[in-house]
Amino acid sequence: MYHWSINLSEVGPLRRDRIEGLVARLSEEGMDGIFLGPSGDLTYLTGLELFPDERCKGLMVSGAGCFGLVPLLYRQEMGERLEGIPLFVWDDREGFLGAFARGCASLGLVGKVIGINSGMRAVDLIEAMGVVRARYVNGSKVMDPLRRVKDPGELDLMRSASEMADRVMWRVFESLRPGVTERQVRDLILRSFEEMGVVPSFEPIVAFGANASMPHYSGGDGVAREGDCAVLDFGCRFKGYCSDMTRTFFVGDPSDEARRIYRVVLEAQLAGLAAVRTGVEAQMVDRAAREVISRAGYGEFFLNRLGHGIGLEVHEGPYIVEGNSNPLEAGNVFSVEPGIYIPGLMGVRIEDLVAVTPQGCQVLNSFPKEFMVAGR
């Protein structure tokens, strides 16, 4: 096993099993330690959800032990979560470099291989490289195999987050009518989540008509007109875990082409769901949905990968995309979200979250997917 300079059994809120899993991964990746800045990685191990500001902070994990790099401003918050872990505290006058160097020396990391995850700013890494001699490597994917398999507790939280998003989607559908603005619907989504005591997992997307041809549209000035499509993409964060769903509705009577495009996207989404099971390569799920859209003549208008993993972060592994030959595992949770986007005209996307189970695929969303016209 691993010989720690601290007794993990005496550590407070940290997850001993997850830290030991990470140390095993470091050995597999040829790293002696890894520094985790504010990120889903850090939350996964510690429960800390830190504001990613200009103050360098986080947790160093190695086979010899851990240390926390702690700005004085965060000492109480980080100290409570990192109970039992040595803390190297620094204040704004001195900067973080001295504390970082002392922490690395305490674990014998000078001259070794140190991974850095996505939570450390590049400018901070450049400065750290000047004071601690080591080989610094990309550690942003080291924890992916640990995080992408959700345990039963994580799955329960994600089911709850998805159920909340379903409830808000009903409120949105009931609010749609000619004349309503994208901004009004967005405000309704945010207000609804606030009333539930949760926050959005990302900035909601509300796109009417031609605006919906931009998959990640960020505007808000559109006004719903008779016959418009309405693409609604949003989710919430419940006890740290995210939901994400998309439905496309129509305001008033849409065109025959709009109806056909919707049918194609729905067929593609159902084909993707049917392909989900343990052992299947992730790219095969993408292919199953993409084939439907290509066969219908809209292949050039399907712009995105089919799906992304989700958990503590709204985008994490596994990614459901051509080129990902990794087999799906029980406990994977990801989106299945095909779309067709016709520039200047309209867009349609249908998205559910799914959990891979030994029996196949469990859809976490319950909101209907049949063709729905609002404002009647």
Disulfide bonds with the S-S distance in Angstrom:
none
